[in-house]
Structure formats: C-alpha cells, structure tokens
Amino acid sequence: MLKKYTIETHQRDQMIEITHIVQAFVEEQQMKDGQVLVYCPHTTAGITINENADPDVKTDMIRRFDEMFPWKVVKDLHAEGNTAAHMKASTVGASQSVIVSGGNLLLGTWQGIYFCEFDGPRQRNFYLKGC
C-alpha cells in the first residue's frame, strides 16, 4: 500500500524525525517482514537516516550543510535563489529503504528517520510504501 503524509516545516533548514510515523505505518499495514520505502517528492527536501539520540547531531549537520552549500553565491544562476537547497537535497537524497523484521523497523540503536527541509518553511509531503 502507498500512503501520503503531509508535514509542516517551520524553518528554512530543519530535520524532523518521522521514525514514529514510519513505524505506525508498518503496524497499520500489519507488515511482519519486508521493507518500507520512505520517499520525498520535492527537489529542495529529502529523507535521511541518522542519529536520534543527541539533538546536536541535527544542529551540526545543518550547520555543515550551510558551510558546504552557502545560501548566497554570486555565481548561482537559478532565478529562485535556492540553489543551496537543491544541493543539500541532492546530497541527502530523495528516499530511504528500511528493512522490516518481526513487525519493527530494523534500525540501529541510535538511528532515526528524518524528513530534511532545506527551503522552508513549507507544507510538504512524503510517501510510504510497504514491500
């Protein structure tokens, strides 16, 4: 089954943990074993898996993305002025696939699934598909 979710972001750059939403989807679908695809259909947002124990990891990642891809670069030609957001989203990627085992997401002890906003605040969508 394919299911669409809507999420509100509140900052230009933001990492929102969605692990609980994905796990609830697995339970709703009564998935025991397989995988779930988490997909973001936006060119300035993405999906990643990373540490969810220390909130400073998110802060550091956003800061480092800003260092690698500064928001204002004189040579950028894109009329919307959000080339940095496109670069960040391409680096993170549009999707993640997570193994489901025994009805649970197979994630490491400190791993979480994140919706990554790079051009907010906005209303965004992401999709889950069980396989």
C-alpha positions in Angstrom: 0.0 0.0 0.0 1.1 3.5 -0.8 0.2 6.3 1.8 0.8 10.0 1.5 1.7 12.1 4.6 1.7 15.9 5.0 4.2 17.7 7.2 4.6 21.3 8.2 8.1 22.7 8.4 8.8 25.9 10.4 12.4 26.9 9.5 14.4 27.2 6.3 16.6 24.2 7.3 15.1 21.6 9.6 15.4 17.9 10.3 12.1 16.4 11.6 12.2 12.9 12.9 9.5 10.7 11.3 10.5 7.3 12.7 7.3 7.0 14.7 5.2 7.7 11.6 7.0 5.1 9.6 6.7 2.5 12.5 3.0 3.3 12.8 2.6 2.7 9.1 4.3 -0.7 9.4 1.9 -1.6 12.2 -1.1 -0.3 10.4 -0.2 -2.5 7.3 0.5 -5.5 9.6 3.9 -5.9 8.0 5.9 -8.6 9.6 8.9 -8.8 7.3 9.9 -6.9 4.2 10.8 -3.3 3.7 9.3 0.2 3.7 10.2 2.9 1.2 10.2 6.5 2.5 10.1 8.9 -0.4 10.1 12.7 -0.7 8.8 14.2 -3.9 10.5 17.6 -3.5 13.6 19.0 -5.1 14.6 21.0 -2.0 13.9 18.5 0.7 14.9 14.9 1.3 15.0 11.8 3.6 17.9 10.6 5.6 18.7 8.1 8.4 21.0 9.4 11.2 21.5 9.6 14.9 18.4 10.5 17.0 20.0 10.3 20.5 21.8 13.6 20.5 20.0 16.7 19.1 23.3 18.4 18.5 23.9 16.0 15.5 21.0 17.7 13.7 22.3 21.1 14.5 25.8 20.2 13.4 24.6 18.6 10.2 22.5 21.7 9.2 25.5 24.0 10.1 27.9 21.9 8.0 25.4 21.8 5.1 25.3 25.6 5.2 29.1 25.7 5.2 29.3 23.4 2.2 26.4 25.0 0.3 26.1 28.7 1.3 22.7 30.3 0.6 24.0 33.2 -1.4 26.6 32.7 -4.1 27.1 35.4 -6.7 27.7 32.9 -9.5 24.5 30.9 -8.9 22.1 31.4 -11.9 18.9 29.8 -10.6 16.2 32.5 -10.6 14.6 31.4 -7.4 17.9 31.8 -5.5 17.6 28.5 -3.7 20.5 26.6 -5.4 21.8 25.7 -1.9 18.6 23.9 -1.0 18.8 21.9 -4.3 22.4 20.9 -3.5 21.5 19.9 0.1 18.5 17.8 -1.0 20.6 16.1 -3.7 23.3 15.3 -1.1 20.8 13.8 1.3 18.7 12.0 -1.3 15.0 11.7 -2.0 14.4 8.3 -0.3 15.4 5.6 2.1 14.5 2.0 2.3 14.3 0.4 5.7 14.1 -3.4 6.4 11.1 -4.5 8.5 11.8 -7.5 10.7 9.3 -9.0 13.1 7.0 -6.1 12.6 9.6 -3.5 13.5 11.9 -1.2 11.6 15.4 -2.6 11.6 17.3 0.5 12.7 20.4 0.8 14.8 20.2 1.8 18.5 20.6 5.5 17.8 19.2 5.7 14.3 16.1 7.7 13.3 14.4 8.6 10.0 14.3 12.3 9.2 12.5 14.5 6.8 15.0 17.1 5.8 13.7 20.6 4.9 16.2 22.9 3.1 13.9 25.6 1.7 11.2 26.2 4.3 9.0 26.9 6.0 6.6 25.0 3.8 3.9 22.4 3.7 5.5 19.2 2.4 4.6 15.7 1.5 6.3 12.3 1.8 5.1 8.8 0.9 5.5 5.4 2.5 5.2 2.2 0.5 5.4 -1.3 2.1 7.1 -4.0 0.0 
